[in-house]
Amino acid sequence: MRLSALLETLQSILATRRDASHRHIIVVTAILGTLALCACGKHSPAAARWRAEAWKHGREVAWTFRSRDADRPYHTPAPHAHDPLHPLRNARPNPSLTPGALNPAVTQANIHETICVPGYSRSIRPPEDYTERLKRLQIREYGYRDRWLRDYEEDHLIALSLGGSPTSPENLWPQPHHVVEGWGSYAKDRLEARLHWLVCHRGLRLTTAQRALAHDWIAAYQRFVGPVPDNRQLHWDRG
C-alpha cells in the first residue's frame, strides 16, 4: 500500500477521536518513514518519494486537527496556540484558600546561609508527586473550568527562594500560566527573581518581599519590576 493511502486511512480514523493529538501524527509518520528507509535504502528514489508523501500528508492531518480543535480551547493538546486564557480574577490566589505560609528555618539573620546560597531552594523543594496530587485537588477547590494540569504551575505564593513554606497547602496554589493582560505564572517568576536579587544583594528586607508576595503579587510586580507584565517563560536558577 502506498504511504499516501496509509496516511489518508489514518486521517479518517483519527478524525473520529476526540482525544487525538498532533503527537499521534508525529509518532506514526516517524514509524512509517523509518520503515521506508529500512525497506528502500536511505538514498533510494523510493525512500525519497515516501519521505515527500509523509511530509505532505502529515501536514494535512495535523492541519485537520488544528482546525477541528480551534473551537475547543479548554481541551486542545496544542502547547501554545490554544492555551486557555484565564480571566484576571484568577491571576491572584484565593486568600481564604492560599493566604501564604513561611518557612521558620529562614530569617533575616540567616539569609546568607539559606536562601542566598545557590541550591538551597532545590534542597527543600517538595517531591513532584506531592505537588501534583495537591494541584489536582486545588484545581477543583478553586473551581477552575480548565482541568489540564499542564496549564498551571503549583506555585509557592511566598517563593521558596524568599522563605516560603515548602509543603504547606496554605502556601501552594494552582497558578494559571496564561491570564488576560499577561498576569500569568511566568510574570510572577520574574517578580520572584527580582525580589530574590534585591533581598540578597541590595538590602531589601526579607519580610518586605514576603508581605508583597502574600498581599498582592501583581501590585508588587508593578512596584519592583514595572507596570507591564512580561509573561514569557523565564529560565532562571531559583537556587
N, CA, C and O of each residue as an XYZ file, in Angstrom:
956
protein
N       0.851     -1.214      0.000
C       0.000      0.000      0.000
C       0.876      1.250      0.000
O       1.870      1.310      0.725
N       0.518      2.243     -0.802
C       1.270      3.493     -0.835
C       1.164      4.215      0.501
O       0.175      4.085      1.223
N       2.215      4.984      0.814
C       2.202      5.732      2.070
C       1.053      6.722      2.116
O       0.453      6.926      3.171
N       0.734      7.346      0.971
C      -0.359      8.310      0.956
C      -1.665      7.642      1.346
O      -2.471      8.230      2.068
N      -1.883      6.419      0.877
C      -3.108      5.697      1.226
C      -3.132      5.362      2.707
O      -4.175      5.456      3.353
N      -1.972      4.967      3.250
C      -1.905      4.668      4.678
C      -2.248      5.891      5.516
O      -3.020      5.800      6.471
N      -1.679      7.025      5.161
C      -1.912      8.234      5.952
C      -3.323      8.762      5.769
O      -3.904      9.308      6.706
N      -3.883      8.609      4.573
C      -5.273      9.015      4.380
C      -6.207      8.168      5.236
O      -7.179      8.677      5.795
N      -5.909      6.861      5.337
C      -6.699      5.997      6.210
C      -6.555      6.433      7.663
O      -7.527      6.497      8.415
N      -5.310      6.731      8.034
C      -5.065      7.216      9.395
C      -5.855      8.478      9.679
O      -6.445      8.607     10.752
N      -5.877      9.409      8.741
C      -6.606     10.666      8.915
C      -8.089     10.411      9.158
O      -8.686     11.030     10.038
N      -8.679      9.518      8.397
C     -10.111      9.259      8.539
C     -10.425      8.583      9.863
O     -11.478      8.831     10.451
N      -9.507      7.716     10.346
C      -9.746      7.038     11.623
C      -9.598      8.008     12.786
O     -10.466      8.074     13.657
N      -8.493      8.769     12.802
C      -8.235      9.664     13.929
C      -9.190     10.844     13.960
O      -9.382     11.446     15.017
N      -9.790     11.188     12.840
C     -10.736     12.308     12.826
C     -11.944     12.037     13.709
O     -12.641     12.966     14.116
N     -12.189     10.778     14.003
C     -13.322     10.437     14.864
C     -12.944     10.413     16.325
O     -13.820     10.261     17.177
N     -11.661     10.557     16.648
C     -11.205     10.503     18.034
C     -11.122     11.911     18.598
O     -10.485     12.784     18.009
N     -11.769     12.133     19.748
C     -11.746     13.461     20.357
C     -10.468     13.694     21.143
O     -10.147     14.838     21.467
N      -9.717     12.615     21.465
C      -8.505     12.781     22.252
C      -7.237     12.674     21.411
O      -6.136     12.624     21.959
N      -7.379     12.640     20.086
C      -6.195     12.536     19.241
C      -5.410     13.831     19.283
O      -5.991     14.911     19.381
N      -4.095     13.728     19.211
C      -3.248     14.920     19.257
C      -2.249     14.879     18.119
O      -2.117     13.874     17.420
N      -1.543     15.999     17.944
C      -0.528     16.064     16.899
C       0.577     15.052     17.157
O       1.237     14.607     16.218
N       0.789     14.681     18.422
C       1.838     13.726     18.716
C       1.551     12.369     18.085
O       2.475     11.655     17.698
N       0.248     12.004     17.978
C      -0.085     10.758     17.284
C       0.445     10.795     15.854
O       1.024      9.824     15.367
N       0.239     11.927     15.196
C       0.669     12.051     13.796
C       2.188     11.969     13.698
O       2.723     11.291     12.821
N       2.875     12.656     14.591
C       4.335     12.671     14.545
C       4.885     11.260     14.730
O       5.782     10.837     14.000
N       4.344     10.535     15.711
C       4.839      9.187     16.001
C       4.607      8.253     14.831
O       5.516      7.538     14.410
N       3.368      8.257     14.292
C       3.049      7.334     13.196
C       3.862      7.674     11.955
O       4.381      6.780     11.285
N       3.975      8.968     11.644
C       4.751      9.360     10.468
C       6.209      8.957     10.618
O       6.829      8.509      9.654
N       6.766      9.110     11.822
C       8.154      8.720     12.057
C       8.344      7.226     11.864
O       9.341      6.788     11.290
N       7.370      6.434     12.354
C       7.472      4.981     12.188
C       7.446      4.599     10.714
O       8.259      3.793     10.261
N       6.492      5.189      9.954
C       6.397      4.864      8.538
C       7.643      5.301      7.785
O       8.126      4.596      6.899
N       8.167      6.487      8.151
C       9.385      6.946      7.494
C      10.558      6.025      7.753
O      11.361      5.762      6.858
N      10.658      5.528      8.999
C      11.741      4.596      9.337
C      11.611      3.300      8.556
O      12.600      2.761      8.059
N      10.374      2.801      8.450
C      10.160      1.592      7.664
C      10.558      1.807      6.210
O      11.114      0.919      5.564
N      10.261      3.014      5.703
C      10.619      3.307      4.304
C      12.125      3.257      4.112
O      12.612      2.690      3.134
N      12.862      3.849      5.043
C      14.320      3.858      4.932
C      14.882      2.442      5.009
O      15.801      2.083      4.272
N      14.309      1.634      5.926
C      14.797      0.258      6.071
C      14.499     -0.577      4.819
O      15.315     -1.388      4.380
N      13.306     -0.350      4.261
C      12.883     -1.171      3.123
C      13.556     -0.747      1.828
O      13.880     -1.585      0.986
N      13.765      0.554      1.670
C      14.175      1.056      0.360
C      15.613      1.559      0.320
O      16.161      1.771     -0.762
N      16.222      1.749      1.467
C      17.544      2.345      1.469
C      17.460      3.842      1.630
O      16.550      4.488      1.109
N      18.426      4.393      2.363
C      18.365      5.800      2.757
C      18.297      6.739      1.567
O      17.570      7.732      1.599
N      19.059      6.429      0.502
C      19.191      7.380     -0.609
C      18.451      6.929     -1.865
O      18.647      7.515     -2.930
N      17.619      5.919     -1.771
C      16.943      5.420     -2.959
C      15.815      6.356     -3.376
O      15.266      7.064     -2.533
N      15.456      6.375     -4.666
C      14.315      7.186     -5.120
C      13.024      6.825     -4.411
O      12.206      7.706     -4.145
N      12.817      5.540     -4.093
C      11.590      5.125     -3.417
C      11.509      5.748     -2.025
O      10.452      6.228     -1.618
N      12.633      5.740     -1.292
C      12.641      6.330      0.046
C      12.364      7.827     -0.031
O      11.660      8.373      0.818
N      12.919      8.494     -1.049
C      12.678      9.931     -1.202
C      11.196     10.206     -1.437
O      10.643     11.157     -0.886
N      10.547      9.364     -2.265
C       9.107      9.552     -2.501
C       8.315      9.349     -1.211
O       7.376     10.096     -0.936
N       8.691      8.337     -0.415
C       7.981      8.081      0.848
C       8.141      9.261      1.803
O       7.191      9.671      2.469
N       9.361      9.800      1.856
C       9.572     10.958      2.757
C       8.716     12.139      2.326
O       8.122     12.822      3.160
N       8.653     12.377      1.006
C       7.865     13.504      0.500
C       6.388     13.313      0.814
O       5.708     14.259      1.211
N       5.891     12.094      0.639
C       4.480     11.838      0.909
C       4.182     11.936      2.405
O       3.133     12.442      2.801
N       5.126     11.441      3.246
C       4.918     11.544      4.700
C       4.815     12.998      5.121
O       3.968     13.354      5.940
N       5.684     13.847      4.557
C       5.647     15.276      4.900
C       4.335     15.896      4.446
O       3.693     16.615      5.211
N       3.930     15.623      3.205
C       2.723     16.224      2.644
C       1.492     15.823      3.447
O       0.717     16.684      3.864
N       1.305     14.523      3.667
C       0.089     14.057      4.312
C       0.142     14.275      5.816
O      -0.891     14.487      6.451
N       1.347     14.223      6.392
C       1.448     14.541      7.821
C       0.999     15.963      8.102
O       0.322     16.214      9.099
N       1.369     16.899      7.231
C       0.924     18.289      7.392
C      -0.594     18.392      7.242
O      -1.245     19.134      7.978
N      -1.154     17.645      6.289
C      -2.600     17.708      6.087
C      -3.354     17.185      7.307
O      -4.345     17.779      7.731
N      -2.879     16.063      7.873
C      -3.542     15.504      9.045
C      -3.424     16.456     10.229
O      -4.401     16.695     10.939
N      -2.212     17.007     10.443
C      -2.030     17.940     11.556
C      -2.950     19.143     11.400
O      -3.532     19.603     12.382
N      -3.092     19.661     10.179
C      -3.971     20.813      9.975
C      -5.423     20.448     10.246
O      -6.189     21.276     10.737
N      -5.809     19.206      9.928
C      -7.174     18.761     10.229
C      -7.461     18.906     11.710
O      -8.512     19.420     12.092
N      -6.533     18.455     12.553
C      -6.775     18.521     14.000
C      -6.685     19.947     14.506
O      -7.429     20.331     15.409
N      -5.784     20.741     13.938
C      -5.698     22.135     14.378
C      -6.998     22.871     14.085
O      -7.486     23.629     14.924
N      -7.565     22.651     12.889
C      -8.813     23.321     12.527
C      -9.974     22.798     13.348
O     -10.830     23.568     13.782
N     -10.008     21.465     13.566
C     -11.117     20.875     14.308
C     -11.139     21.352     15.753
O     -12.210     21.532     16.333
N      -9.937     21.562     16.349
C      -9.868     21.900     17.764
C      -9.922     23.397     18.024
O      -9.871     23.817     19.180
N     -10.025     24.213     16.980
C      -9.943     25.660     17.185
C     -11.038     26.186     18.078
O     -10.849     27.195     18.758
N     -12.207     25.508     18.093
C     -13.303     25.995     18.912
C     -13.375     25.290     20.263
O     -14.379     25.410     20.964
N     -12.307     24.545     20.645
C     -12.298     23.861     21.929
C     -11.043     24.235     22.709
O     -10.189     23.381     22.942
N     -10.914     25.529     23.126
C      -9.664     25.985     23.721
C      -9.329     25.328     25.044
O      -8.165     25.343     25.444
N     -10.303     24.748     25.746
C     -10.013     24.202     27.064
C      -9.488     22.773     27.019
O      -9.041     22.249     28.040
N      -9.535     22.133     25.848
C      -9.143     20.734     25.826
C      -8.244     20.382     24.656
O      -7.961     19.201     24.455
N      -7.791     21.330     23.890
C      -6.881     21.012     22.805
C      -5.495     20.727     23.345
O      -5.068     21.385     24.294
N      -4.766     19.760     22.771
C      -3.451     19.430     23.285
C      -2.336     20.302     22.751
O      -1.190     20.104     23.154
N      -2.598     21.262     21.861
C      -1.538     22.100     21.327
C      -0.889     22.899     22.447
O      -1.604     23.446     23.287
N       0.456     22.988     22.494
C       1.122     23.584     23.647
C       1.069     25.095     23.719
O       1.227     25.649     24.807
N       0.851     25.796     22.602
C       0.894     27.256     22.655
C      -0.335     27.903     22.029
O      -0.949     28.787     22.627
N      -0.694     27.465     20.829
C      -1.699     28.199     20.063
C      -3.044     28.267     20.765
O      -3.773     29.245     20.600
N      -3.391     27.245     21.549
C      -4.719     27.202     22.141
C      -4.682     27.140     23.659
O      -5.632     26.660     24.277
N      -3.599     27.617     24.274
C      -3.555     27.627     25.730
C      -4.723     28.453     26.256
O      -4.973     29.551     25.759
N      -5.445     27.940     27.259
C      -6.590     28.682     27.778
C      -6.143     29.973     28.449
O      -5.128     30.008     29.144
N      -6.901     31.015     28.235
C      -6.598     32.319     28.800
C      -7.558     32.563     29.961
O      -8.765     32.701     29.761
N      -7.018     32.614     31.157
C      -7.852     32.775     32.336
C      -8.221     34.237     32.543
O      -7.478     35.127     32.129
N      -9.357     34.493     33.176
C      -9.733     35.876     33.494
C      -8.821     36.448     34.570
O      -8.150     35.711     35.292
N      -8.809     37.761     34.662
C      -7.903     38.436     35.584
C      -8.137     38.015     37.026
O      -7.196     38.006     37.820
N      -9.367     37.666     37.381
C      -9.634     37.273     38.771
C      -8.869     36.017     39.169
O      -8.677     35.766     40.359
N      -8.427     35.221     38.191
C      -7.671     34.014     38.501
C      -6.175     34.259     38.621
O      -5.417     33.330     38.900
N      -5.741     35.499     38.413
C      -4.314     35.796     38.486
C      -3.803     35.767     39.919
O      -2.626     35.498     40.159
N      -4.686     36.044     40.868
C      -4.302     36.054     42.283
C      -4.932     34.853     42.979
O      -6.004     34.401     42.576
N      -4.283     34.331     44.014
C      -4.880     33.208     44.738
C      -6.047     33.664     45.596
O      -6.166     34.839     45.941
N      -6.899     32.718     45.929
C      -7.986     32.972     46.869
C      -7.382     33.045     48.265
O      -6.845     32.045     48.741
N      -7.449     34.191     48.941
C      -6.772     34.321     50.249
C      -7.331     33.403     51.323
O      -6.635     33.093     52.290
N      -8.572     32.963     51.171
C      -9.121     32.039     52.157
C      -8.562     30.630     51.975
O      -8.542     29.843     52.922
N      -8.106     30.310     50.762
C      -7.508     29.009     50.499
C      -5.979     29.058     50.550
O      -5.335     28.111     51.003
N      -5.413     30.159     50.086
C      -3.953     30.282     49.981
C      -3.506     31.631     50.543
O      -3.219     32.553     49.779
N      -3.444     31.757     51.871
C      -3.005     33.036     52.454
C      -1.494     33.210     52.444
O      -0.992     34.316     52.640
N      -0.764     32.114     52.216
C       0.692     32.152     52.316
C       1.151     31.597     53.656
O       0.463     31.734     54.668
N       2.312     30.976     53.651
C       2.887     30.422     54.882
C       4.404     30.481     54.772
O       4.965     30.372     53.681
N       5.065     30.657     55.924
C       6.508     30.872     55.944
C       7.259     29.622     56.364
O       6.719     28.721     57.006
N       8.518     29.606     55.978
C       9.464     28.581     56.405
C      10.179     29.106     57.652
O      10.962     30.050     57.543
N       9.939     28.530     58.828
C      10.542     29.065     60.056
C      12.065     28.945     60.085
O      12.725     29.577     60.910
N      12.623     28.129     59.180
C      14.076     27.979     59.149
C      14.783     29.162     58.497
O      16.006     29.279     58.582
N      14.016     30.043     57.843
C      14.613     31.185     57.139
C      14.276     32.466     57.885
O      13.107     32.752     58.142
N      15.286     33.227     58.228
C      15.105     34.515     58.895
C      15.996     35.548     58.229
O      16.877     35.216     57.436
N      15.751     36.802     58.566
C      16.602     37.868     58.037
C      18.056     37.649     58.433
O      18.969     37.950     57.663
N      18.265     37.129     59.620
C      19.629     36.967     60.140
C      20.415     35.885     59.403
O      21.645     35.926     59.378
N      19.715     34.911     58.798
C      20.474     33.802     58.192
C      20.277     33.675     56.682
O      20.521     32.607     56.120
N      19.842     34.741     56.019
C      19.573     34.617     54.579
C      20.817     34.212     53.795
O      20.703     33.546     52.766
N      22.007     34.605     54.265
C      23.217     34.272     53.512
C      23.710     32.861     53.822
O      24.699     32.406     53.248
N      23.025     32.173     54.727
C      23.274     30.757     54.968
C      22.124     29.895     54.440
O      22.209     28.667     54.455
N      21.061     30.535     53.978
C      19.895     29.784     53.500
C      19.539     30.212     52.074
O      20.143     29.727     51.117
N      18.578     31.104     51.924
C      18.018     31.380     50.597
C      19.009     31.988     49.617
O      18.826     31.853     48.407
N      20.045     32.649     50.098
C      21.003     33.274     49.185
C      22.123     32.320     48.783
O      23.004     32.688     48.006
N      22.094     31.111     49.301
C      23.082     30.099     48.944
C      22.576     29.322     47.725
O      21.479     28.765     47.781
N      23.327     29.264     46.641
C      22.881     28.505     45.467
C      22.561     27.062     45.841
O      23.336     26.397     46.529
N      21.418     26.597     45.380
C      20.998     25.231     45.639
C      20.086     25.067     46.836
O      19.547     23.982     47.053
N      19.897     26.133     47.628
C      19.092     25.989     48.846
C      17.639     25.645     48.512
O      17.084     24.701     49.075
N      17.022     26.396     47.605
C      15.614     26.148     47.288
C      15.410     24.755     46.725
O      14.424     24.093     47.050
N      16.333     24.298     45.879
C      16.222     22.941     45.333
C      16.286     21.898     46.436
O      15.641     20.853     46.350
N      17.061     22.182     47.470
C      17.234     21.201     48.536
C      15.988     21.020     49.383
O      15.846     19.993     50.047
N      15.078     21.991     49.379
C      13.866     21.887     50.208
C      12.599     21.777     49.372
O      11.499     21.742     49.923
N      12.736     21.723     48.058
C      11.548     21.648     47.200
C      10.820     20.325     47.411
O      11.463     19.275     47.411
N       9.494     20.341     47.591
C       8.762     19.088     47.824
C       8.765     18.206     46.586
O       8.934     18.701     45.472
N       8.580     16.899     46.770
C       8.587     15.989     45.616
C       7.407     16.251     44.685
O       6.352     16.723     45.107
N       7.611     15.934     43.414
C       6.599     16.229     42.398
C       5.303     15.473     42.634
O       4.225     15.988     42.335
N       5.392     14.243     43.172
C       4.151     13.504     43.383
C       3.268     14.184     44.431
O       2.041     14.101     44.365
N       3.902     14.857     45.399
C       3.126     15.597     46.395
C       2.448     16.816     45.766
O       1.250     17.029     45.955
N       3.210     17.610     45.025
C       2.644     18.831     44.453
C       1.626     18.517     43.352
O       0.678     19.278     43.159
N       1.810     17.403     42.627
C       0.834     17.063     41.586
C      -0.497     16.641     42.205
O      -1.557     17.033     41.716
N      -0.453     15.851     43.270
C      -1.700     15.479     43.944
C      -2.411     16.712     44.491
O      -3.631     16.837     44.394
N      -1.624     17.618     45.065
C      -2.210     18.838     45.605
C      -2.781     19.708     44.489
O      -3.832     20.327     44.656
N      -2.095     19.754     43.364
C      -2.588     20.538     42.228
C      -3.946     20.030     41.758
O      -4.853     20.825     41.512
N      -4.092     18.719     41.634
C      -5.372     18.152     41.206
C      -6.484     18.551     42.176
O      -7.567     18.956     41.754
N      -6.210     18.434     43.467
C      -7.204     18.773     44.480
C      -7.551     20.253     44.437
O      -8.725     20.620     44.489
N      -6.543     21.095     44.343
C      -6.777     22.540     44.418
C      -7.425     23.088     43.155
O      -8.166     24.068     43.232
N      -7.174     22.498     42.006
C      -7.869     22.933     40.793
C      -9.373     22.784     40.983
O     -10.151     23.639     40.559
N      -9.773     21.695     41.623
C     -11.202     21.516     41.913
C     -11.666     22.502     42.977
O     -12.748     23.076     42.855
N     -10.866     22.706     44.017
C     -11.251     23.642     45.082
C     -11.409     25.067     44.543
O     -12.293     25.808     44.971
N     -10.553     25.432     43.613
C     -10.623     26.773     43.035
C     -11.747     26.898     42.013
O     -12.089     28.008     41.605
N     -12.323     25.778     41.595
C     -13.424     25.815     40.652
C     -13.032     26.186     39.244
O     -13.852     26.716     38.495
N     -11.781     25.917     38.862
C     -11.342     26.242     37.513
C     -12.044     25.345     36.495
O     -12.189     24.140     36.701
N     -12.471     25.950     35.411
C     -13.080     25.176     34.325
C     -12.046     24.325     33.613
O     -12.307     23.172     33.272
N     -10.869     24.898     33.389
C      -9.790     24.192     32.719
C      -9.152     23.216     33.713
O      -8.661     23.630     34.763
N      -9.159     21.919     33.381
C      -8.626     20.904     34.288
C      -7.300     20.307     33.813
O      -6.820     19.335     34.397
N      -6.704     20.875     32.766
C      -5.417     20.369     32.291
C      -4.325     20.762     33.280
O      -4.113     21.951     33.517
N      -3.625     19.780     33.863
C      -2.573     20.080     34.841
C      -1.464     20.935     34.248
O      -0.886     21.782     34.929
N      -1.174     20.706     32.977
C      -0.048     21.411     32.349
C      -0.293     22.910     32.222
O       0.648     23.674     32.011
N      -1.550     23.338     32.348
C      -1.870     24.756     32.201
C      -1.627     25.549     33.474
O      -1.907     26.746     33.531
N      -1.100     24.871     34.506
C      -0.880     25.524     35.798
C       0.517     25.204     36.334
O       1.107     24.166     36.032
N       1.009     26.124     37.129
C       2.170     25.858     37.972
C       1.672     25.738     39.411
O       0.960     26.614     39.903
N       2.047     24.654     40.078
C       1.710     24.556     41.501
C       2.691     25.477     42.224
O       3.794     25.083     42.601
N       2.251     26.690     42.396
C       3.121     27.795     42.775
C       3.189     27.973     44.290
O       2.186     27.838     44.991
N       4.387     28.279     44.776
C       4.536     28.729     46.154
C       4.239     30.230     46.168
O       4.984     31.021     45.590
N       3.155     30.613     46.826
C       2.789     32.027     46.849
C       3.941     32.861     47.381
O       4.349     33.831     46.742
N       4.465     32.499     48.533
C       5.731     33.063     49.013
C       6.810     32.093     48.567
O       6.880     30.965     49.055
N       7.638     32.526     47.652
C       8.576     31.629     46.987
C       9.531     30.977     47.979
O       9.864     31.561     49.010
N       9.968     29.757     47.657
C      10.982     29.093     48.470
C      12.238     29.945     48.567
O      12.904     29.967     49.602
N      12.556     30.643     47.491
C      13.753     31.486     47.451
C      13.604     32.743     48.287
O      14.545     33.527     48.412
N      12.412     32.937     48.866
C      12.172     34.096     49.735
C      11.577     33.661     51.080
O      10.900     34.442     51.749
N      11.835     32.417     51.464
C      11.442     31.956     52.785
C      10.028     31.454     52.905
O       9.472     31.465     54.004
N       9.413     31.007     51.807
C       8.078     30.440     51.871
C       8.111     28.986     52.308
O       9.110     28.289     52.128
N       7.005     28.541     52.882
C       6.907     27.144     53.303
C       6.950     26.221     52.094
O       6.273     26.474     51.097
N       7.743     25.150     52.173
C       7.812     24.231     51.029
C       6.560     23.388     50.835
O       6.184     23.102     49.699
N       5.903     22.984     51.925
C       4.864     21.962     51.819
C       3.483     22.391     52.303
O       2.514     21.670     52.065
N       3.355     23.516     52.959
C       2.047     23.903     53.480
C       1.067     24.167     52.343
O       1.374     24.952     51.446
N      -0.118     23.524     52.355
C      -1.132     23.837     51.332
C      -1.562     25.296     51.367
O      -2.105     25.801     50.384
N      -1.332     25.970     52.464
C      -1.675     27.390     52.538
C      -0.703     28.259     51.750
O      -0.959     29.443     51.530
N       0.412     27.670     51.324
C       1.384     28.421     50.534
C       1.495     27.898     49.109
O       2.364     28.338     48.356
N       0.638     26.977     48.734
C       0.668     26.394     47.391
C      -0.684     26.573     46.719
O      -1.731     26.417     47.348
N      -0.648     26.904     45.431
C      -1.907     27.079     44.685
C      -1.654     26.834     43.201
O      -0.539     27.039     42.723
N      -2.681     26.398     42.467
C      -2.526     26.160     41.031
C      -2.626     27.475     40.260
O      -3.723     27.935     39.941
N      -1.486     28.067     39.968
C      -1.467     29.363     39.281
C      -1.506     29.157     37.771
O      -0.662     28.441     37.232
N      -2.463     29.765     37.077
C      -2.529     29.611     35.615
C      -1.295     30.205     34.933
O      -0.781     31.247     35.339
N      -0.840     29.523     33.900
C       0.282     30.054     33.125
C      -0.127     31.297     32.331
O       0.672     32.216     32.155
N      -1.388     31.321     31.850
C      -1.798     32.393     30.943
C      -3.075     33.053     31.453
O      -4.108     32.405     31.619
N      -2.978     34.352     31.697
C      -4.080     35.160     32.221
C      -4.177     36.409     31.347
O      -3.168     36.879     30.822
N      -5.392     36.949     31.189
C      -5.552     38.155     30.386
C      -4.647     39.269     30.927
O      -4.391     39.360     32.128
N      -4.183     40.093     30.022
C      -3.274     41.205     30.305
C      -1.866     40.736     30.652
O      -0.996     41.559     30.935
N      -1.627     39.410     30.633
C      -0.266     38.916     30.829
C       0.125     38.590     32.252
O       1.304     38.364     32.526
N      -0.847     38.559     33.184
C      -0.509     38.318     34.587
C      -0.539     36.823     34.910
O      -1.278     36.384     35.791
N       0.271     36.049     34.190
C       0.348     34.615     34.405
C       1.535     34.223     35.266
O       2.236     35.074     35.814
N       1.746     32.922     35.374
C       2.746     32.391     36.299
C       4.167     32.822     35.946
O       5.000     33.003     36.834
N       4.450     32.991     34.636
C       5.814     33.348     34.257
C       6.142     34.785     34.664
O       7.292     35.096     34.974
N       5.140     35.654     34.665
C       5.366     37.019     35.156
C       5.704     36.985     36.643
O       6.591     37.710     37.094
N       5.001     36.145     37.407
C       5.311     36.047     38.842
C       6.722     35.502     39.065
O       7.406     35.908     40.004
N       7.157     34.579     38.196
C       8.531     34.083     38.294
C       9.533     35.227     38.165
O      10.545     35.254     38.865
N       9.248     36.169     37.271
C      10.155     37.311     37.101
C      10.183     38.176     38.355
O      11.237     38.664     38.762
N       9.025     38.358     38.958
C       8.979     39.111     40.207
C       9.802     38.414     41.290
O      10.565     39.063     42.007
N       9.650     37.113     41.407
C      10.391     36.381     42.432
C      11.892     36.483     42.217
O      12.652     36.624     43.176
N      12.325     36.413     40.949
C      13.751     36.557     40.656
C      14.252     37.944     41.054
O      15.340     38.088     41.611
N      13.442     38.960     40.759
C      13.827     40.330     41.108
C      13.894     40.523     42.626
O      14.845     41.115     43.136
N      12.902     40.030     43.335
C      12.882     40.178     44.793
C      14.038     39.414     45.436
O      14.649     39.894     46.392
N      14.335     38.232     44.915
C      15.453     37.456     45.453
C      16.758     38.226     45.308
O      17.576     38.258     46.227
N      16.945     38.845     44.151
C      18.161     39.637     43.929
C      18.215     40.835     44.871
O      19.270     41.158     45.417
N      17.073     41.492     45.058
C      17.042     42.662     45.942
C      17.300     42.276     47.394
O      17.990     42.997     48.115
N      16.752     41.148     47.824
C      16.957     40.709     49.208
C      18.410     40.289     49.438
O      19.004     40.634     50.460
N      18.971     39.558     48.507
C      20.313     39.007     48.702
C      21.435     39.986     48.386
O      22.547     39.841     48.894
N      21.150     40.992     47.539
C      22.242     41.858     47.070
C      22.010     43.355     47.269
O      22.947     44.143     47.139
N      20.788     43.756     47.579
C      20.528     45.194     47.673
C      19.844     45.600     48.977
O      19.358     46.724     49.094
N      19.802     44.720     49.930
C      19.351     45.100     51.262
C      17.857     45.193     51.469
O      17.418     45.696     52.504
N      17.054     44.725     50.518
C      15.617     44.710     50.747
C      15.309     43.746     51.887
O      15.821     42.627     51.914
N      14.472     44.178     52.827
C      14.129     43.326     53.954
C      13.344     42.104     53.488
O      12.459     42.198     52.637
N      13.690     40.963     54.065
C      13.005     39.726     53.706
C      11.511     39.819     53.967
O      10.710     39.368     53.147
N      11.129     40.392     55.086
C       9.705     40.495     55.415
C       8.965     41.380     54.423
O       7.787     41.145     54.152
N       9.628     42.387     53.878
C       9.003     43.246     52.875
C       8.663     42.441     51.625
O       7.566     42.561     51.078
N       9.612     41.622     51.179
C       9.379     40.789     50.000
C       8.279     39.762     50.268
O       7.431     39.523     49.408
N       8.289     39.166     51.438
C       7.276     38.154     51.773
C       5.875     38.755     51.817
O       4.928     38.177     51.284
N       5.751     39.910     52.451
C       4.438     40.559     52.526
C       3.952     40.966     51.146
O       2.763     40.856     50.847
N       4.861     41.435     50.304
C       4.484     41.871     48.961
C       3.894     40.707     48.165
O       2.893     40.873     47.468
N       4.508     39.538     48.268
C       4.006     38.369     47.543
C       2.682     37.885     48.113
O       1.765     37.556     47.361
N       2.576     37.839     49.424
C       1.366     37.306     50.045
C       0.174     38.239     49.878
O      -0.959     37.779     49.741
N       0.419     39.544     49.887
C      -0.686     40.503     49.843
C      -1.244     40.671     48.439
O      -2.452     40.546     48.235
N      -0.370     40.957     47.455
C      -0.829     41.204     46.080
C       0.396     41.175     45.177
O       1.099     42.176     45.041
N       0.646     40.031     44.566
C       1.871     39.911     43.787
C       1.849     40.797     42.550
O       2.909     41.204     42.074
N       0.664     41.107     42.013
C       0.601     41.982     40.837
C       1.034     43.401     41.214
O       1.806     44.030     40.490
N       0.538     43.903     42.348
C       0.978     45.221     42.813
C       2.474     45.213     43.091
O       3.159     46.204     42.838
N       2.986     44.099     43.610
C       4.423     44.001     43.872
C       5.215     44.024     42.566
O       6.273     44.649     42.486
N       4.702     43.346     41.554
C       5.371     43.365     40.250
C       5.450     44.798     39.724
O       6.504     45.240     39.268
N       4.347     45.509     39.790
C       4.317     46.887     39.292
C       5.259     47.788     40.082
O       5.788     48.761     39.544
N       5.468     47.471     41.340
C       6.366     48.273     42.178
C       7.832     47.938     41.926
O       8.662     48.838     41.806
N       8.154     46.650     41.846
C       9.557     46.242     41.819
C      10.088     45.892     40.434
O      11.301     45.877     40.225
N       9.188     45.607     39.479
C       9.634     45.223     38.139
C       9.224     46.264     37.105
O      10.076     46.806     36.402
N       7.938     46.547     37.007
C       7.469     47.516     36.028
C       5.969     47.433     35.854
O       5.340     46.499     36.352
N       5.377     48.399     35.150
C       3.919     48.446     35.040
C       3.320     47.410     34.097
O       2.145     47.064     34.221
N       4.117     46.913     33.158
C       3.600     45.986     32.147
C       4.219     44.609     32.382
O       5.443     44.493     32.431
N       3.398     43.560     32.530
C       3.957     42.232     32.813
C       4.628     41.614     31.603
O       4.194     41.802     30.467
N       5.685     40.879     31.860
C       6.353     40.081     30.847
C       6.100     38.620     31.210
O       6.710     38.092     32.140
N       5.207     37.972     30.479
C       4.824     36.602     30.815
C       5.518     35.569     29.938
O       5.041     34.441     29.806
N       6.638     35.949     29.341
C       7.443     34.950     28.661
C       8.099     34.050     29.694
O       8.464     34.495     30.782
N       8.243     32.777     29.342
C       8.819     31.839     30.299
C      10.246     32.235     30.619
O      11.051     32.509     29.729
N      10.540     32.261     31.907
C      11.849     32.689     32.380
C      12.613     31.467     32.858
O      12.128     30.712     33.701
N      13.804     31.276     32.318
C      14.644     30.167     32.744
C      15.729     30.740     33.659
O      16.738     31.278     33.202
N      15.487     30.607     34.954
C      16.483     31.100     35.908
C      16.650     30.085     37.017
O      15.730     29.336     37.345
N      17.827     30.076     37.581
C      18.143     29.140     38.650
C      17.578     29.709     39.944
O      18.110     30.680     40.483
N      16.502     29.106     40.444
C      15.875     29.598     41.662
C      16.652     29.220     42.907
O      16.257     29.563     44.022
N      17.743     28.522     42.722
C      18.523     28.097     43.868
C      17.967     26.852     44.490
O      18.514     26.357     45.476
